[in-house]
Each structure stands twice: as C-alpha cells, then as structure tokens.
C-alpha cells in the first residue's frame, strides 16, 4: 500500500465516524481534508462502495431500529 492509499483510507475512516455521528457530506469532506465535496464523494464511493449520503442514511436507519 502506498502512502497515498494509506492516507486516503485514514481520511475515509475519519469520515465514517463523522457521517455516523450525523454530519453532512460537505462538512465531512472539508473536515477530512478534501478540497471539495465532489472529490470526497468519488474517493468515498471508490473505497466504501456507496456514497457518503447513502452511508449516513443507512447508519441513521440502523440506529433507529
């Protein structure tokens, strides 16, 4: 794993925590160091397999159940 891949995974992990806490995609993108939400969404989807919005919604639905 390259440094770039490691750093991206670390940033995505931090984003998972923020999204699970209910933060929106834009705030999470900037808090995790992305220059814009579009690049964050692309990286998140590539690593996790779903968009940050869908991930956050699924976490909120699971928490209510």
N, C-alpha and C positions, 0 to 999 in steps of 0.2 A: 504494500500500500504506500502510495506516495504521500508526501507531506500535504499536498493539496487535497487529496482524498480524505486523509485523516482529519484535516481541519474542517472540511465540509461536513463530515459525519458528526464531528463535535458540535458544530453550529446547528445541525439538524436536531441532534439530541436536545440541545437547549431549547430549540423551537418547539419540540414535542411537549416539553414541560410547560412552556408559556401558553401554548394552544390548549393544553389540558386544563390550565387554570382559567381559560375563558378569554384570553387576549385575542384581539382581531389579527388578521393576516398582516395588515400594513404595519401595525405596531411591532408585531413579532419579527417581521423582516428587518426593520431598522434596528431593533434591539439585538438581533443576532448578527449584525454586521453586513447585511446585504445593501447594495446601493439603491435598489428599488424592489418593490414587491413582485414584479414580473420575473426577475431572475431568481428570487427566493422561491416562488411557486414552481418554477421549472426545476430547480435543484431538489426541492422537497419531493415533488412528484417522481423524479428520477430515482431517488433513494427509497422513499416510503411506498410508492406505488399508488398514491391517491393525493388529491390536492389538500392543502392546509385547511381550507374551509370544510371540506368533507370530513377530514380527520377530526376537526374541532366539533362538528355537529355530531359525529358518531360518539365522541367521548362524552358529550353532554347528554345524549340519549341514553348511553350506558349508565351514567351517573344517576339519572332519574329512575331507572328501572330497579 
